[in-house]
Amino acid sequence: MTQQYIYNIETGDSSHDGHCISESFPITSTCPPDEMREAHCFIVGLGIDDLTGNYGSTSVPMVVLDYLRGVGALDICAKNFFEEPYGIDRNMPFSDNNPEYRYSYSDGYLGFYLFLLRKIRPTYSFDLIDFDARFDIGGYGLYDSW
């Protein structure tokens, strides 16, 4: 039987500094921790979050779009994980006159991250864990800014 690992993927303000605007997504994977760290560093190194540092900022950086074009994955990502602003012309280069793609908020951002993991580590599985239920145990005050 293949070894299964459990990883927690966090989006948003994962610093836990009191803003509490983040989501956690546990996944199972057959990818060992060292290779997972390497893949994660590659993806983050692409700059996938370079333009998402402010609230309401959901733009996909140009360098990421260039990478996707280079590996022939822009169309599938645009269809599944990004939103196209009204009036985009795919035949024009991206510029101020031709708006860039935007992440489809946290679900599109997470889906895109998993897509990249699967693309650069194709021999491993990466699957979201579906919960039967979530239970809120309170404790809001415990997460005040330090």
N, C-alpha and C positions, 0 to 999 in steps of 0.2 A: 504494500500500500504506500502511496506517495505521501510524504510529510505535508501537513497543512499548517500554515501559519496564519495568525490573526493580526491584522494591522488596523489602527484607527486613523482614518483620514479626516482631517479637520479643515473646514473652509471658514473664511471670515476672520474675525479677531481672535485667533487662537492663543493669544498671549495671556488671556484670562486676567486682564488688568482692570476689570470692572465694567467694560462696555457690554459684555455678555451677548454679543451679536456674532454668534458662530454656530456651526453645525458640525456634528461628528458623525462619521459614516464608517462603521466597522466593515472590513472586508476579510474574506479568507483568500489565501493564495498558496500556490505551491512554490513560489519564489522565496528562496532563503533570504534571511535578513540582510546579509552583506550585499547581495545583488539588488535587493529592494532599495537599500540606501543609495546605491550607485545610480539606479534608474531614477529615483526620486530627485537626486541632485542634478541629473541631466535635465529632467523636465523643468525643475525650478530654475536651473541655469539658462534655459531657453528664454526665460522672462515671462512665463505665462501670467504672473501676477503683477508685472511692472506697471500696468495702468489701472489696477483695481485697488489701490491704496486708500482712496477716499470713498466715503459713502456715496452710493449711486454711480460709481465709476465701473463700467462693465466692458470697456473696450478691449478687444483682442490686440495685443501689440503687433506692429508690422513685422518684427523679427520672427514671431510665431507664425504669422501668415506666410512669410517667405519660406520658413522651414517646411510647412505643410505643402506648399506648392512644390518644393523640391523633392518631397517624398511621395507626391501624387495623392495627397490626402485632403486637400483643401475642400473639394466638393462634398465629400462624405461628412467632414466635420461641419461645414456650413449648413448642411441639411439636418444634421442630428444634434448639434450642440450650440450653434450660434444663431443669432437673429440678424437678418439683413435689414438695415434701415430702408425706408421707402425710397424708391428711385435709384437704387444701386445699379450700376452698369458693369457687369462682370468683364466686359471687354476693355474697360478703362483701367489704368493702374490706380491703386489706392492713393488718394490724396485728399486735400481739403474739399475738392470739388466732387469727390466720389467717396462717400462715407465708408468708414471701416466696419467690419463685423463687430458684434457685441456678444458676450457670453449670454446664454439664456439663464441668467441668474445661477443660483447654487446648483440646481439639478444639471444644467448644461455644463457648468464649470467642472463639477465632479465627473460627469460622463466623459468630458474631454480628457481629464486627467487619467481616467481608467483606459480610455482609448489609447492614449500615448503609452501607458504602461504595457498594454497588450502589443502595441506596435514595436516597441524596443525590446521587449522580453516575450517574444511570441511562443516560446516553449512552455510558459507558465500560465496558470489560470489566475484570474483576479475577479472575484465575485462579491457583490454586496451581500451582507447578511440581512435577511429579512427577519424582523422580530415578530413574535406572536403578540407582544404587547410591550408598552413602555409604562413605567410607573414613576410619577412625580412624587418625590419624598420631601419637597420643600427645601428650605435652607437658603432662600434668596439672599438674605443678609450676610451669609458667609462669603459671598463673592463681591463684596464692596472693594473699591480701589484700595490698594495697599499704601 
